[in-house]
Amino acid sequence: MTGTEEVEEKKDDTEVDQEKEKKDEECGAEEHKDKFNPSAYLDCFYKTASEDTAMQIVLFFLPGILYRLPEKVNTVLDLGAGPTVYLPIALRLRAQNIYTSDYAPANRETLISWCENRSSFDWNNVCTWIANIEASMETGKVMQEKTRHLMRAVLDVNVHESPVIQSVVWKENPSIEVPQKFQVVSTVFCLEYSCESLDAYFRAVRSACSLIEDGGFLIQGGVLGATTYNFGGKSFRCHCLKQSHIVESLKANGMATTTEQGYKFITHDDIFLLFSKKL
């Protein structure tokens, strides 16, 4: 090795260190609308469920949460789904009509592409993870086909505005009427990430609960104690959620917060899932 080559090698190492030190672009919660990159998000968290702890926990406990639902559920809304479809897939054996939604246009386009079977993202790894937990022999392809047959619409939603459902951006067919309320509303990694303050979080929960029929159910999941989440070179700020915030917000909106009423709360490594009935 010549002296020149050694200098160049050291320079390359320095450049690598500088790259590592570059900070992610900091974004406010409201900037999800314009700065959220669906492909980067899916590649980071959903390419293989086994590589992301949060996904492992959610998918592991989700069947036990879904078991608390009635055997047949008429309407389900996945509120703030981002670009993901794992909740509809997990609900495919109980739900009869599934609606999905998000705040960011890019995410809604990703959801539509999946509904129309032209998605560029491979959900088979996540399907395999779900099937293993269910002890199901269905292939990922079959699981997704069954779910697509249940998808009725993709909605533009905003949990900080009224009405929450801003518009319908895609329908299975033009004759479908989107209900104003749903038997089940699911919302995972959404409500605390949609805002940066406790008041705004309470508003988001109120919006979610307003979409549930009397006697219906909320499935909620998320992260306790986080102030940001990072992917694709961006860091999105969020509300630092505590379990007391969750309970207080549910009580304020007529939702069950005790086992006797129909409430279940599961947490592991600050990832939580809950099931609550509207009283």
C-alpha positions as CSV (number, residue, x, y, z in Angstrom):
1,M,0.0,0.0,0.0
2,T,1.4,3.4,-0.9
3,G,1.2,6.5,1.3
4,T,-1.4,8.0,-1.1
5,E,-3.7,5.0,-0.8
6,E,-3.5,5.1,3.0
7,V,-4.5,8.8,3.0
8,E,-7.4,8.0,0.7
9,E,-8.5,5.1,2.9
10,K,-8.5,7.3,6.0
11,K,-10.5,9.9,4.1
12,D,-13.1,7.3,3.1
13,D,-13.4,6.3,6.8
14,T,-13.9,9.9,7.8
15,E,-16.6,10.4,5.2
16,V,-18.3,7.3,6.5
17,D,-18.2,8.6,10.1
18,Q,-19.6,11.9,8.9
19,E,-22.4,10.2,7.2
20,K,-23.2,8.3,10.4
21,E,-23.3,11.6,12.3
22,K,-25.8,13.2,10.0
23,K,-29.0,13.8,11.9
24,D,-32.4,12.8,10.5
25,E,-34.6,15.6,9.3
26,E,-36.9,16.6,12.2
27,C,-40.5,16.7,11.3
28,G,-43.7,17.7,13.2
29,A,-46.6,15.3,13.5
30,E,-48.6,17.4,11.0
31,E,-45.9,16.9,8.4
32,H,-46.9,13.3,7.9
33,K,-49.2,14.6,5.2
34,D,-46.4,15.7,2.9
35,K,-43.2,14.1,4.2
36,F,-44.2,10.5,4.9
37,N,-42.5,8.0,2.6
38,P,-44.6,4.8,2.4
39,S,-41.9,2.7,0.8
40,A,-39.2,3.7,3.3
41,Y,-41.6,3.0,6.2
42,L,-42.6,-0.5,4.9
43,D,-39.0,-1.4,4.2
44,C,-37.9,-0.3,7.6
45,F,-40.7,-1.9,9.7
46,Y,-42.5,-4.5,7.7
47,K,-40.2,-6.1,5.2
48,T,-39.7,-9.0,7.7
49,A,-41.8,-8.9,10.8
50,S,-39.1,-10.9,12.7
51,E,-36.6,-8.0,12.4
52,D,-38.8,-5.4,14.2
53,T,-39.6,-5.8,17.9
54,A,-42.7,-3.7,17.9
55,M,-44.2,-5.7,15.0
56,Q,-43.3,-9.0,16.8
57,I,-45.2,-7.8,19.9
58,V,-48.2,-6.5,18.0
59,L,-48.6,-9.5,15.8
60,F,-48.0,-11.9,18.7
61,F,-50.7,-10.4,20.9
62,L,-53.2,-9.4,18.2
63,P,-54.9,-12.8,17.9
64,G,-55.7,-12.7,21.6
65,I,-57.2,-9.3,21.2
66,L,-59.2,-10.2,18.2
67,Y,-60.6,-13.3,20.0
68,R,-62.6,-10.9,22.1
69,L,-64.6,-9.7,19.2
70,P,-67.9,-11.3,18.1
71,E,-67.5,-14.3,15.8
72,K,-68.8,-12.1,12.9
73,V,-68.2,-8.4,12.7
74,N,-70.2,-6.4,10.2
75,T,-68.0,-3.3,9.7
76,V,-64.4,-2.5,10.6
77,L,-62.5,0.7,10.1
78,D,-58.7,0.6,10.2
79,L,-58.2,4.3,11.2
80,G,-54.8,5.8,10.3
81,A,-53.5,2.6,8.7
82,G,-50.5,4.3,7.1
83,P,-49.5,2.2,4.2
84,T,-50.2,-1.1,6.1
85,V,-52.7,-3.9,5.6
86,Y,-51.7,-6.4,8.4
87,L,-54.8,-5.5,10.5
88,P,-57.3,-6.2,7.8
89,I,-55.4,-9.5,7.0
90,A,-55.6,-10.5,10.7
91,L,-59.3,-9.7,10.7
92,R,-60.1,-11.5,7.5
93,L,-61.9,-14.5,9.3
94,R,-64.2,-12.3,11.4
95,A,-64.9,-9.1,9.4
96,Q,-67.5,-8.9,6.6
97,N,-66.8,-5.4,5.4
98,I,-63.5,-3.6,5.9
99,Y,-62.7,0.0,5.4
100,T,-59.2,1.4,5.6
101,S,-57.9,5.0,5.9
102,D,-55.1,7.5,6.3
103,Y,-54.2,11.1,6.6
104,A,-51.3,11.1,4.1
105,P,-52.2,11.0,0.4
106,A,-49.1,8.8,-0.4
107,N,-50.3,6.3,2.2
108,R,-53.8,6.2,0.7
109,E,-52.4,5.6,-2.8
110,T,-50.4,2.7,-1.3
111,L,-53.5,1.2,0.2
112,I,-55.4,1.6,-3.1
113,S,-52.6,-0.1,-5.0
114,W,-52.8,-3.1,-2.6
115,C,-56.6,-3.3,-2.8
116,E,-56.3,-3.4,-6.6
117,N,-53.6,-6.1,-6.4
118,R,-50.8,-4.0,-7.9
119,S,-48.8,-3.3,-4.8
120,S,-45.0,-3.3,-5.1
121,F,-44.5,-4.4,-1.5
122,D,-44.4,-8.0,-0.6
123,W,-46.6,-8.8,2.4
124,N,-45.9,-12.5,2.4
125,N,-43.4,-12.4,5.3
126,V,-45.9,-10.7,7.5
127,C,-48.7,-13.1,6.3
128,T,-46.5,-16.0,7.3
129,W,-45.9,-14.5,10.7
130,I,-49.7,-14.1,11.2
131,A,-50.4,-17.6,9.9
132,N,-47.9,-19.1,12.3
133,I,-49.5,-17.4,15.3
134,E,-53.0,-18.4,14.1
135,A,-51.8,-22.0,13.4
136,S,-53.2,-21.5,9.9
137,M,-52.1,-23.4,6.8
138,E,-53.2,-20.6,4.4
139,T,-50.5,-19.1,2.2
140,G,-49.8,-15.4,2.1
141,K,-51.4,-15.2,-1.3
142,V,-54.7,-16.8,-0.1
143,M,-54.7,-14.6,3.0
144,Q,-54.4,-11.5,1.0
145,E,-57.0,-12.6,-1.6
146,K,-59.5,-13.3,1.1
147,T,-58.8,-9.9,2.6
148,R,-59.1,-8.0,-0.7
149,H,-62.6,-9.4,-1.2
150,L,-63.6,-7.8,2.1
151,M,-62.2,-4.3,1.3
152,R,-64.9,-1.8,0.6
153,A,-63.3,1.7,0.6
154,V,-60.2,3.8,1.3
155,L,-60.9,6.9,3.2
156,D,-59.2,10.3,3.7
157,V,-59.3,10.9,7.5
158,N,-58.1,13.5,10.0
159,V,-58.5,12.8,13.7
160,H,-58.0,16.5,14.5
161,E,-60.9,17.7,12.3
162,S,-64.6,17.3,12.1
163,P,-65.9,15.3,10.4
164,V,-63.1,12.7,10.9
165,I,-63.8,11.1,7.5
166,Q,-63.0,13.9,5.1
167,S,-63.7,12.0,1.8
168,V,-63.8,8.7,0.1
169,V,-60.9,8.2,-2.3
170,W,-61.6,4.7,-3.5
171,K,-64.5,2.3,-3.5
172,E,-64.8,-1.3,-4.3
173,N,-67.8,-0.3,-6.4
174,P,-69.7,3.0,-6.8
175,S,-72.9,1.8,-5.1
176,I,-71.2,1.3,-1.7
177,E,-72.3,3.7,1.1
178,V,-69.6,4.3,3.7
179,P,-71.2,4.1,7.2
180,Q,-70.8,7.0,9.6
181,K,-70.1,4.6,12.5
182,F,-68.4,1.1,12.6
183,Q,-68.8,-1.9,14.8
184,V,-65.0,-2.0,15.2
185,V,-62.4,0.7,14.9
186,S,-58.8,-0.4,14.9
187,T,-56.0,2.1,15.2
188,V,-52.4,1.0,15.8
189,F,-49.3,3.3,15.8
190,C,-51.6,6.2,15.0
191,L,-53.2,8.4,17.6
192,E,-50.1,9.4,19.7
193,Y,-48.2,9.8,16.4
194,S,-50.8,12.2,15.0
195,C,-50.0,14.9,17.6
196,E,-47.5,16.4,20.0
197,S,-49.5,17.4,23.1
198,L,-51.8,15.8,25.6
199,D,-54.8,17.9,24.5
200,A,-54.3,16.9,20.9
201,Y,-54.1,13.2,21.9
202,F,-57.4,13.5,23.8
203,R,-58.9,15.1,20.7
204,A,-57.6,12.2,18.5
205,V,-59.1,9.6,20.9
206,R,-62.4,11.4,20.9
207,S,-62.4,11.4,17.1
208,A,-61.7,7.6,17.0
209,C,-64.4,6.8,19.6
210,S,-66.9,9.0,17.7
211,L,-66.7,6.5,14.8
212,I,-67.7,3.5,17.0
213,E,-71.3,2.2,17.2
214,D,-72.9,1.9,20.6
215,G,-71.8,-1.4,21.9
216,G,-69.0,-1.5,19.4
217,F,-65.3,-2.0,20.0
218,L,-62.0,-0.1,19.9
219,I,-58.7,-1.9,19.2
220,Q,-55.8,0.4,19.9
221,G,-52.1,-0.1,19.9
222,G,-49.0,2.0,20.1
223,V,-45.9,3.0,22.1
224,L,-45.6,4.3,25.6
225,G,-43.0,7.0,26.4
226,A,-41.8,7.8,22.9
227,T,-41.2,11.3,21.7
228,T,-40.1,10.5,18.1
229,Y,-39.9,7.7,15.7
230,N,-37.4,7.5,12.9
231,F,-37.2,6.0,9.4
232,G,-36.0,6.9,5.9
233,G,-33.8,9.8,7.1
234,K,-36.7,11.6,9.0
235,S,-37.6,11.9,12.6
236,F,-41.3,12.5,13.4
237,R,-42.2,14.1,16.7
238,C,-45.1,12.6,18.7
239,H,-46.9,12.9,22.0
240,C,-45.1,11.1,24.9
241,L,-47.9,8.8,25.8
242,K,-48.5,7.4,29.3
243,Q,-50.9,4.6,30.3
244,S,-52.8,7.1,32.5
245,H,-53.5,9.2,29.4
246,I,-55.0,6.2,27.7
247,V,-57.3,5.4,30.6
248,E,-58.4,9.0,31.1
249,S,-59.2,9.5,27.4
250,L,-61.2,6.2,27.2
251,K,-63.3,7.1,30.3
252,A,-64.0,10.5,28.8
253,N,-65.5,9.0,25.7
254,G,-67.7,6.3,27.2
255,M,-65.3,3.4,26.7
256,A,-64.7,0.5,29.0
257,T,-61.7,0.8,31.3
258,T,-62.2,-2.3,33.6
259,T,-62.2,-6.0,32.9
260,E,-65.9,-6.2,34.0
261,Q,-66.9,-3.6,31.4
262,G,-65.0,-5.2,28.5
263,Y,-61.4,-3.9,28.7
264,K,-58.1,-5.6,28.1
265,F,-54.7,-3.9,28.2
266,I,-51.5,-5.7,27.2
267,T,-48.1,-4.2,27.3
268,H,-44.5,-5.5,26.7
269,D,-41.4,-3.4,26.2
270,D,-43.5,-0.2,26.1
271,I,-45.5,-1.6,23.2
272,F,-49.2,-1.8,24.0
273,L,-52.4,-3.2,22.6
274,L,-55.9,-2.7,24.1
275,F,-59.4,-3.8,23.6
276,S,-62.3,-1.6,24.8
277,K,-66.1,-1.8,24.4
278,K,-68.2,1.3,23.9
279,L,-70.6,1.5,26.8
